[in-house]
Amino acid sequence: MNLKSVHNVYFIGIGGVGMSALAKYCVAAGKNVGGYDRVSTTITASLEDLGVEIQFETLLDQIDESFMNPTATLVVFTPAIPESNAIFRYFKTNDFKVLKRSELLGLVTEQTQCLAVAGTHGKTTTSSILGHLMYECNEKVTAFIGGITENYHSNLIQNGTEISVVEADEFDRSFLTLRPDFACITSMDADHLDVYSSEEDLVETFRAFTKKIKPSGKLFVRNGLPLEGITYGVNENADYAALHIQVENGAYRFDLQTPTGRIENLLFHLPGTHNLSNAVAAMAMALEFGCAAVDLRNALKTYKGVKRRFTYQIKTDDFVFIDDYAHHPTELNAVYQAVKEMYPTEKVSVVFQPHLFSRTKDFVDDFAASLSQFDAVFLLEIYPARELPISGVTSRWLLEKIKSPVKKLISKSQIVSEIKNIGHPIFITLGAGDIGVEVSKLKEKLSYAY
């Protein structure tokens, strides 16, 4: 399919972070873009500011006439959209060209030098660091990010179309639609067991993804993963490794060992060893691509992060409020490691919203162990996303397994009072559901209290 011949693109689920980045790309390419989503958000508002017409009801008569011609319109959907959606059903049954988001991403990137980041954790941070590095090195790059970058206040970084940086998403095996020149795999922990039959099935699918790399391409793998490639790590014997690490005012100063030497005295401002590992991966890919070390040094120290990835909302001498997207036990452990590295003696309270009934069921004991590290745990009800409830799988069931000194099932309206009452100096919101919508409100209310 030749995208240059497509004039109209309609996105079903346009408010998703991956979908909206593609929608912005299509707007920049001069295409007529419209779409549907369930609710209005800051992401949909940012698209409307670009002239994109968005509907929030599944009424066919609200679709602009320009999108109703099957020969002139491409329809793109996210797998989160149910088959029962009236708009989705209409386009599927009326001879329109209908693609998954990942299929469009594959088409967009096939004529570029594609750098793809895969992994059950770390994709968004690593790809956003890499996109920033390439942009600051003045490469002709477009980066599609699965989060809103703090540097660009967008999920799309653009400085040309010769190079693409993308997240290679394992959900629904979507990354198998890509043909990257460079690929990185940050992790292969069990996840999405609603899609994969087992952890072995997931690992084998990652292996299948590595075979999608072009013959002249390169594979980067976190040290210790059972794959052959250019290795990276932190304080490890790897091809690229962060060494001589010091923590200074919440930032890392370190040396980067490379296959040809050492780049000394680098500065990186995101807390957490997992984030430092992501930075090493991005630096390795940029250096192998051909970016100059002197340019990368300056670029790395200006990287500010991604919203909802260990994002400080309040930071005073008496109270710290951090927000993070973590929704898997490994990610919760990474947040705990980071916060204890920064605040080793302080008590920490968390509000966690479990994401998906299936993920909660599959990892309930691991979730309980991860959350039990915190001094107080407040659980919200499970965010269902695309799922229907599973009998017996509830937040209360998870709560009973947690060993923290303080633990409680609460509603969103109780968060502020519970955090004020317990009085811990560190507070973290965690989860991939709609808890993110609460963050700005919590910040405003808690700012007055501290």
Residue, then its C-alpha position, 0 to 999 in steps of 0.5 A: m500500500n502506498l501511503k502517498s496516495v492516501h488522502n483521508v485517514y480516520f482513527i478509531g481510538i484516536g486518543g490513545v498515545g500511540m494512535s495520536a502520534l500517528a495521527k499527528y504524523c498524518v496531519a504533518a504529512g498534509k492528510n485530512v485526519g479525523g477520528y473517534d474516541r470514548v472521552s475527551t482528554t488532553i491528547t484529543a484536545s491537542l489533536e483538535d488544536l491541529g484541526v483534527e475533527i474528533q467525535f465522542e459518540t459512535l454515531l455514523d452521521q457524525i462522521d464527516e462526509s470526506f471520510m465516507n468514500p472507501t477508495a479515498t479513506l484509510v481507517v486505522f484502529t487500535p486493538a483496544i476497540p471492541e468488535s461491537n463498536a458501531i463505527f468499527r463495524y461500519f468501516k469493516t463491512n463497507d469495503f474500506k481499507v482497515l489497518k491496525r495501528s501497528e500495520l500503519l506504523g510498519l508502512v510509515t517506517e518501511q521507507t526509513q532507517c528504522l530504530a525500534v525498541a522492544g521489551t515488556h518494560g522500558k520501551t517508552t523511556t528508551s525510545s524517548i531518550l533515543g528520539h531526543l538524542m537523534y533530534e539533538c544530533n540534528e538527524k532527520v528523525t521522526a520518533f513515535i513515543g508511547g508517552i508525552t515527552e517532557n522536552y517536547h510536550s508531545n508523543l511525536i518528535q520530528n526533524g525529518t522523515e529519513i529515520s524513524v524511532v519507534e516502540a515495538d509493542e509486543f501486545d497482540r504481537s504487533f511488533l511483528t509488522l516492523r522491519p527495523d534496521f536496529a532493534c533493542i530488547t530491554s526485557m522479556d518478563a512474562d506479561h500480556l498472558d491474555v495474548y500469549s499462552s505462556e512466558e515461553d510463547l512470549v519469549e519465542t515471539f520476541r525471538a521471531f521479532t529479532k528475525k524481522i531485523k534487516p540483514s545488515g541491521k543490529l540487535f541490542v539486548r540488555n545483558g543477561l537476556p537469552l539472545e545474541g546481540i550487542t549487549y548493554g548494562v549497568n555496572e556489568n561486563a557488557d559491550y556498552a556499560a555504565l561504570h563509576i556511577q555516582v548519584e548527585n542531587g537526584a541525577y547520575r554521573f557516570d562513565l560509558q564503556t564502549p567497544t572502542g573506549r570510554i566516554e567519561n563524565l556523562l550526566f543523566h537526570l532520571p532516577g533509578t537504575h532501570n532508567l540508567s539502563n535505558a539511557v545506556a541502551a539509547m546511547a549504544m544505538a545512537l553511537e552505533f548509528g554514527c552520532a558523535a560522542v561529543d554531541l550525545r554528551n550534550a544531548l543526554k544531559t538535557y533529557k527531561g523524561v516522559k510524563r508519568r515515568f517517575t515524574y515529580q509533581i511536588k518536590t519540597d523539603d517536607f513532601v514529595f509527590i511522584d507519579d509513575y505509570a508502573h503496572h507490572p511487578t517488575e516496574l513496581n520494584a524498579v520504582y521502589q529501587a529508585v525512590k529508596e536510592m533517592y530517599p533511603t530513610e523516608k517512609v513511602s506511601v503509594v496509591f496503586q490502581p491495578h490494570l487489567f483483571s487478567r494481569t492481576k490474576d496472573f501476577v497477584d503474588d508478585f504484585a503483593a510482594s512488590l507492594s509489600q515493600f512500601d510503608a503504606v499501600f492504598l489500592l483502587e479498584i482494578y481498571p478493566a481497560r479492554e476486559l470484562p471482570i474475572s470471578g474472584v479477581t478483585s483489589r480486595w483479593l490482592l490487598e489480603k496478600i499484601k504485608s505492608p504495615v498500613k494497607k487499605l482499599i479506597s476510592k479516588s475521592q479518599i486519596v487526599s485525606e488518606i495521604k494527609n492522615i498518614g503523613h508520610p513524606i513521600f507519596i507515589t501514584l502508580g498504575a496505567g489506568d485512569i489514575g493518571v487523570e487524577v494526578s493534576k487534581l491531587k497535585e493541586k489539593l496536596s500543594y495547599a496542604y504542604 
